[in-house]
Amino acid sequence: MKYSEIDEKVKKSLKRDWIITNGIGGFCSQSEIGCNTRKYHGLLIAPLTPPARRFLILSKLDESIETNGKKYNLFTNIANGDISEGYTYLTKFKKDYIPIFTYQVEKITIKKFICMQYGKNTVVVFYRVKNQNAESRLTLAPVMNFRDFHTMSHNHIFKANQTHYNTKVKVILDNNSETPIYMNCSDGKYLKHIDDTFYNMYYPREEERGFETTENHYVPGVYSINLAPGEEKDITFVCSLEENIEEIDGIDIINKEVMRLSEIVYEAEFLQNSKMNDNKNDIKKTLIMAADNFVVNRPSFGLHTIIAGYPWFLDWGRDTLISFEGLLLIPRRYDIAKEVLLTNIRDIKFGLVPNGYSGYDNRPLYNSADASLLLIEQVNKYLRYTNDYGFIQNKIYPALLRIMEAYSTRIDVDGDCIYLDNDNLISAGTENTQITWMDAKVNNIAITPRNGKTVELNALWYNALKIMAKLADKFYDKKLSKQYLEMAEKTKVSFDEKFYNKNKKCLYDVLGDDKIRPNQLFALSLSNPIVTSPEIAMEILTIVQKKLLNNYGLRTLAPEEEGYVEEYVGSPYKRDSSYHQGITWPWLLGLYYDALKNTMKIENDMVRKEKIEQELKDLEERTKTTFEKEMYERASIETISEIYDSKEPNEQRGAFAQAWSVAEILRIVFNK
């Protein structure tokens, strides 16, 4: 039928994304009805240099059933203005560890399970078919490509070379002989096609984002599988970059992956008393499994790292460290937490933790003034959970000392210009650099220029001084401990004097900039809050509640401020210009949550204390209710998006699975 004529239920399903991952940066993702609506959708998106250089390998596996002289296409694709109607045979979709689709055609039931092999660029599609019809035939048509997942094969004519022996197939696309693609099926016959191209697959989600919308794919052939009357049959299809594909046991891969995820859930002790069953969603279980998607290995380092978000981000230092507690400490993944800390200190340059690595040549990138200070905060949290001072002293502490020394003097890497000024406050950046988390640039122009003395950098600096004083004392350097404490006191005096905005009863975002933004919450939310006045703390919380807070997170700018934008829509230019200008970010709820808890500790007035306590309870309940609906009914299936519109109905925008969104909502749901 015409794509423009589909009903609202189908439109909603096309906008719901699911994802599974393979632990090395690769992933498998589609819409709820199995239709690819993004250029980033595919059954096998494989990192050729894990976790980077991700390539689309297997776009889809399209199934058809022939029975009683009639052919039924079970797949759903959009091309040339039409949508194929395979979704009409889809009776159920659920994600229970892995995605499971159930189709019904006449008296034939097909259950399809999709799974990735952990640590390998391999995807398994397993079918359990029950044929209560006459003799029938199942056809599986792999739809392939070989392109960087950010690009598109628009108007592309593929050059293909393929060989097959029985059901094992080797395909080389566009002369990429160093990366052959392998397929195998446990049943049926393989029928080779010649020059078979799927033309003009259309991606509506890319059109929404202002990008190219159509591309071609290659169909190397089909697998034809006979089904006898009354027969129940299990069929396993595997696509991989591993040559020994005929030795890969798809059922074993599925069992191992379900067991691996089950063990991660079980290890999070908080869930041991929760009764899990297929008929009832459990938000804690779902969040723990969502968290696992972001935990990946960098084989070149021999260490784990954290992917910032899917489908398009790689591992970023700032995002990793903000996500650290929720993704790793609460689920008790302490060994991986140690590796992530080691990853973050591995390439420190002049005191800067890399904010990421190039997706093409693995080069560290130094465009973050806050990552190094966030590292010190997360080291403190790691110690709070593990008491593992030996590891920190021997492996991490020397790097932290280098960070403190660098920030105490001057850092000038890639124009970052970070230094401790004479007033004992940290200044960072230039008009042309974006090195805080509000880092959007359009045509090399900073949208939210925050160079100078930002509220969060100075709150983080004070917190780092206090933590390092404690560590220096613990590691028998009393003189250094005293020095850090003296520096911390000088920073606090200057901060109290300069950052309080008497007119708006809150904190300046940047000295000289009184826009109301959520960054002031850093002054209340860290292990050592720099704001210790109960009165000022309440003023900050009050203005954040009134101006920035909603159910999905915090706005990045108050509505009455110049430049406020409430919808993240339009061209790439328009969207990038609005990214930090009022759009809601879920991870900021974590700052608000911690700010409430810390203010509770310093508040002496019982009436205000009870008010904060009630807001904490309300926040926990609102967050749980909001994100249960989000993960089970709205756009991101069993995960949480990067950003949301600030106007109702708060549509999901940006990356549909974001590490710090999941991590911070997880912390609130677990009351941590």
N, C-alpha and C positions, 0 to 999 in steps of 0.2 A: 504494500500500500504506500501512499504518499507519506513521506516523513512529516510533512506539515499537517497531516490529518490525525496523527496519533493522539490518544486521549491523555488526560492529566496523570493517570496512574502510570502509564508507560513513560511519560516525560519525567516523572519523579524517579522511577527506577533507573533511567539513563543517567541521572545525576547522582546516584549513590555509588560510591567507589569502595571496593574491597582490595586488600593487599595482603600478600604473604611474602616472606623474604628468605634468603638463603645464608645469612650470617657473614657474607663477604661483600655486601653492597648490591647484590643482584636482587631482583624482585619479580613478582608475578602479580598483575593487577588488571581488573576489568570493571565494568559497571555491574550492577546487581543482576542484570539479565544476560550477562555474558557478551554484551556488545561493547566494542572498543569505541569510546567517545573522546579519547585524548590520544595525542601522539605518543604519550608515555604509557599507554596501556599495552599489554602484551603478556603472553604466557611465559616467555623466557626473555627477560632483560638481563643480560650477563655482563658483569664487569671484566674487561679483558686484562686490566691491571688492578686487581681488587684493592679498594672498593671503587676505583675510578674507571674511566673509559667504558662506560656502560653502553652496550649495544643492544638494539632490538634484534632478536634472533627468530623467535617464534611468535608471530602476532596473534594467531588464533588456531584453533583446531575445530573445523566446522563439521558437524555431524548431520547425516541424513539417514532416514529409515525408509526402506521400500517394503511394503506389505500389501497383500491383496490387490496387486496391480497398481498401487498408488505410491507416490514418493512424497515424504514429509521432510521438509528442511527444519531441523531443530535449532539452527543458528540464527542469530540476529545481527545483521550488518546494515549500515547506512551507506548508500552510494547512489549518485546520480539522481538525487531527490526522492529516492524510495527507501523504505525500510523493510527488510525481510521479516517475516512474522513468526520466527521460531519461538519467540517469547510466549505465544499463545499456547504452546505445549508445555511450558515450564510451570509446574504445579507448586513447586516449593524451592526456595533458596534459603540456606542457613550457613552460618560460619561457626562451626564447632571445632576449634583448633585449626581446621582447614575448610575452605569453601566446598559446599556440597549442593549440587543442582539435581532436582528430580523432574524428569520429563514423563509425560504420559501420551502415547499415541495409540488409539484404539485400545487393544488389550496388551500393549507392550509398555513396560515400565523400565526406565533407564535412570539409574543413579550415577552421577558423575562426581568424582572426588579429584581435586587438584592439589598437588603438593610439590614443594621444592626439596631437593636433597641438600641438607645442611652442609655448608662448606664447599659445595660444588655448583657448577653452572649446569644444572640438570633439573628438568621439570618432568613430573609424572602426572598423567591423566588416566585415572582408573575408572572403568565402567563396570557396573553390575547390572546386567540386562536380564529381565524376566519376560520371555516371549510366550504369551498365551494366545497368540494368533497363529495363522498359518505360517508356512515357511517365509522367512523375511531376510532382509540384508541390511546391515549397518555399514555405512561408509564414513570414513574419517578423512577429511581433507586438510592437511597442514598448510597454513598460510604463513609464508616466511619472508624474512627481510635480513639485511645486514647493514645497519646504519647506526651512527651515533644517536642516542635516544633524544638528543635535543634537536636533531635535524629532521628532514622529511624527504621521502623518495617521490617527490612530485614529478609527474610525467616521466618517470624513470623506466627504462627498458632494461631488464636484468640479463646479465650474461651468466649462464649457469652451466655447471658441469656436475653430473651426478652418476653415481654407480650404486648398484644394490645387489645384495645376495640374499635370497629369500626375502625376509622382512626388514633386514638391516639396510639402511640407506645412508650414503655419504653424499653431502651436497656442498659444493663450493660455489659461492655467489660472488659475482663481479671480480673474479680472479683473486679472491682473498684466500689463497691456498694455505697460508699459515694458520688460518682459523676455520677448518672445515666444520660443518654442522652434521650431527649424526641423529638418526631417528631409528626407532625399532618399535614393532608392535607384537604382542604376544600371540596374536591370532590373525587369520585371514591371509589375503594375498595383497602384494603391493603392485599397483598399476602405475607405471611411469607416464608422466605427461611431458609434452614437448612445448616449450615457449608458452606456458600457461600463466597469464598475468591476471591478478585481481586489480581491476582498474578503479581508481578514484574512491577509495574508502574515505568516508567523510567523518570528521571529528568535530562535533558541535561545541565541545568544551574549549577547543582551540579558537573557534570563531569568537566565542565570548571573550577570549583573552586578546583578541586582535591579531592572531597569528594565522599563518597558512593553514588551510582546512582539509586538503585532500592529498592522498598519496597512493602509489601503487605497491602491490606486494607480489611475491612469486609463489606459485602453487606447483611444487615439484611432482605431485602425483597424489594418489589416494590409496587408502587401505580399505579393502572390501572384505567384510566378515559375514559369513552365513550364520543364520539363526534358525535352528530346527523348531518345529511346532512343539510347544511346551518346554522348550529348553531354557535353563538358567545358566548364564555364562558370565565369567569374569574376564575382562579384557584390559590389558595395560599398554598404554602408549607412552614412550619415553623420548624426549628430545634433549640433546646434551652436546656440550663441547668435548666430552670425554669419548675417546675412541672405542673403548671396550664396552660399547653400549649394550651389546647382546648379553653381557654378564651382569648388567644392572637389574636388580630385583626391585621393581616398582612397589610391590606390596611391602617389602621390607623397609623401603624408604619411608612410606607412609606411617608404618607402625613405629619406626624409630623417631620420626618427627613428632607424632602425637605423644609418645612417651617422653621425649625431651621437654616439650612444653608442659606436660603434666608434672614433671619433676620440678620445673621452675615455679609453677603455681604452688606445689606442695612445700617447697623450700621457703616460700614466703609464709612464715609461721602463722601469720595473722589469718590465713585462710584455712588452717587445719580443722577448725571447728565449724566451717561453713559447709552446708550440704549442697553439693553440686548435682544438678541433673539436667537433662536435655530440655525440660519443659520450663525452666525458670532461669532467666538471665541473672548473673551475679556480677555486679559492676567491679568488684575487687578482682575477681578472676579475669575479667575482660581487660582491665587496666594492666594487670601483670603481663598478660600475653601481648597486649599492644606495646608495652614497654620493650619487650624482647625484640621487636622488629628493628629497633634503632641500634642495637648492640651488635657490632660487626668487628671482624678481624681485619687488620692490615698486615697481610703476610710479609710484606717487605720490612716491616718493623718487628714482626713476631709478637705484636701486641694488639689488644683490643682498642677500639675507638667507638665514637657515637656518631651515627648519621643524624644530621640536624632535622631532616624532613624528607618525605616522599611526596611526589615522585622525582623532584629535580635537585635537591640539595645533597651535598657531601658532608663530611665531618668538619664542624666548625668549633674552635676552641671555646668561644663564649657560650654557645648553645650547649655544648657538652657539659660545661661546668655548672650551668644553671640547672641542667637536667640530672646531674650526678646523683643527688640523694634519691630522687624519685625512681630513677631507672635502675640504680644499682644497690644503694644502701638499704632501702626499705625491702626489696626482694631478697636481701641477704646474699647478693652476688659479690662478695668481698674480694675474691681472687681477681675477678674481672675489674673491680673498682681499682685495685692496685695497678693493674696494667694500664688502665685509662689515665691514672695519675702519671705513670711513667711515659705514656705517649705525650702528655701535655708538657713534660719537662724536656723531652728528647731534643727538640730543636729551638730551645730558648735562645734568642739572639738579643744581646744588649738588654737583658731583663724582660723581653717580651715573649710571652707564650704565643705561638702562631695562632692566628684566628682561622686557619684552614690550610689546605694543600691544593695546589693546582690539580685540576682533574685530568690534565694532559701530561705533565712532566713531573708531578709529585713535588714540586717546589713549594716550600713553606711560604705562607703569606702573612705579613705582619701589619695588619690594619685594625688592631684592637688595643685600646688603651686600658680596658677593664679586665681582659681575660687573665692576666697575671695576678691581679688582686682577687679575682673570683677563685683562682686556684687556691690561694691561701685560705679562703673561707671554706672551700670544700675539703681541704686537708683537715681543718678543724672538725668538720662534720664526720669525716672518716674516722677520726680518733674518738669522737663521741660514740660512734657505733661499735668500734672494734677495740679501742684501747691499744692499738698496735703501734706503740711509740718506736719500737725497734726498726720497723720498716721505714717509717717517716724519717727517723734520725739518720739512717744509713743510706737511704736512696733518694729522699725528696728534700730534706732540710737544706743541704748545700745549694740547691737550685733556688730555694726560697730566699736564702741570704743574698744571692746574686740579684734577685728581683728587687729586694729592698734597697740594696746599694744603688742599683740603676735608677730607681724612682727617686731616690734621695738626691741624685745629682742631675743628670739629664739624659734623655733617650731621644735620638734623632734617626730613626729607621724609617725609610720611605716617607719622610716628611711628617712623621708622627709628632715630633716636638713636644715631648712630655718632660716636665720638670717640676721640682718642688720650689715654689716661689718664696720670696723673703717673708711672706705672711704665713708660711707653713701650710699653704694649700697647694694642691696639685693642679697644674694647668696643662692642657693637652690640645693638640691639633692646630690647624690653621683654617682659614676660610674655605680652602679647597680640599680639605681632608674630612672624611667621615669615619671617626674611630671609636664612637660610642655605639650602642646597639641600635640607635636611630640613625642608620647609615645609608639611607636611600640617596642616590644621585641620578640625575637625568641630564644627559648630554654633558657629563662631567661637572654639573652644577649641584651643590649640596642643597637638598630640599629642606632639611632641618639642620642648619649649621649650628653646631653646639661646641665650637671651639672655645677654649678658655677654661674657666673653673666651673665644672659641672657638679651638681649636687651628688650624683651617685659615685663619681670617681673619688670625691673627698670623703664620703661616707665609707667607701671601700678601703681607702688609704688608712683612715683612722682604725677601722676594724682590723686591717692587716697588721698595723703597729701593735695593737693589743694582743693579737694572737701570737705574733712573733716574740713579743716580750715573754709570754707564757712559755713558749717553746724554748727560748734561750735560757730561761730559768730552769726548765726541766732538763736541758742538756748542759747544765753547769757553766753557763756563761752569764754570770750575774751582772757584769759590767754592761754587756750588750742589752740585757733585759732592761736595766735601768735607763739606758739610752733610748730604747724604743718607747718606754713609758713616758719619758720626758717629751719626746717628739709627739706622741699621741696627745698629751695634754695641751701642747702648743697648737696643734691642729684643731682641737676641739674649741679652744678659746676663740680662735680666728673664725671658725665655722659658725659658732653661736653668734658672733658679732656681725658677720656679713651675710649669712644665708637666710636669716629670718626676715620675711616680708610682712611688715606690720600692717600694710594696707589691705592685703588679701588674706592675712592670717594663715599663712602657709610658708613654704620655703621657695626661694628662687630656684628655677630649673637650672639656669646658668647665671652666674653673677652678671647683672646687666640685662637679664631676660626674665620677666616675671610671668611668662605664660604658665598656666596651670597644667602640669603634666604629671604622670604617675611616678616619675623618677625620684621624687622626694621621698617615696616610701623606703628607699634604700637607707635613709637616715634612721629608720625605725626597725627595719626587718632583719638586720644582720646579727651575727652572734654577739657583737658588741655595738649596740646602737649609739650613734654619735649624739642623737637628741635624747636627753635624759630628763627634760622638763615635762611633767605630766600634762601641764596646761598646753604647751606647744604641740605635744604629741596628739592630744585630743583635737586641737585645731586642724592639724594635718589630716587626721582620720575623717573629721567632719567634712572638710572640703573635698576629699577624695570620694567619700560616700555620695555627696550631693552632685558633684560635677562629672565624675569619671566612672563610677561603678555601675555595672549592669550584670545580668545573670551569666553572661558569657565571658566576662573578663572586665578589663578596664579600658576605657577610651584612652587614646594617646594624647588627646588634647581636649580641653573643656569646650563645650559647644559655643559659648559666647566669644571664644578667642578668634582673632582674625585668621583666616585660612582653614577653619574647621571643615572637615569632610566626613560624612557619615556612611557613605557607600563606596566600596572598593570595586568599581566597575569601569568599563571603557577601554581605551587603547592602553598599551604598555606605558606610554608617557603619563596618561591620566592616572593610572593605577599607582605607578611609582611615586607620583606627586602626592598621593593621598595616604601612602603606606603608614606614616607616623603622624598623620594630621587629624586624628579623631577616630580612626578605625580601632576596633576592639581586639585586644590580644588576651587569650585565656591565661597565658603563663603569668601575667601580672597579678592574677588572683593569689598566687603564691606569696608575692611581696605583701599584699594587703593582709593575708592570713597571718603571716609572721609578725607584721606590724601590730596587729590586734593582740597577739599573744605576748609580745614584748611590752606593749603598753600596759597590759594587765599587771605585769610584774612591778611596774613603777608607780601605778596609780594608787593613791591613798584614799581618795574620796570614794566611799562605798557605793554611792548612787551611780557615779560614772563607771566604777568597776563592774557593777551589775549590768550596766548598759553594754559595756564591751563584751562581757561574758555572754549576754544574750545574742549580740551580733555574731559572735564566733559560732554559736550553735546554729543560728539562722543561716550563716554562710555555708557551714558544712552541709546543712540540709538542702539549701538552694542549689549548691554545686552538684551534689549527688543527684538530685532530681533533674536538673538541667542536662547533665551530661549522660545520664541514663537514656533520656530521650534522644540526645544527639547521637549516641553510639548505636542505638537499637532501632531508631525510627527515621533519623534524618540523613544527611548527605554522607558522612564518613562512617562506614560500617565498622563498628568495634574499634574505632580509634578517634582521635580528636584533631581538628583542623588547626592550621596556623593562625588564622584571623577570622573575624566575623564583622559583618556590617554592624554599625552602631544604631541603626534604625530597625525597628521590628519589621519582619520576623527574624532579624539577625541571621541573614543567610551566610552559609559557610563560604569562605574565600581562601585564596592562596593555596599552599600545599595542603592536600587533604589528610595528611598524617604528619604531625609535627612533634618532635621529641620533647621540647620543653612544655608544650601544651599537655601532653600525656603525663609527663613527670610531675608537674605542679598540681594538676587535678588529682592525680594519684595520692600525692602527699596530703591533700585536704580530705579526701575520702577516707584515707587511713588515719586521719587525725594526727599527723606527724609534723 
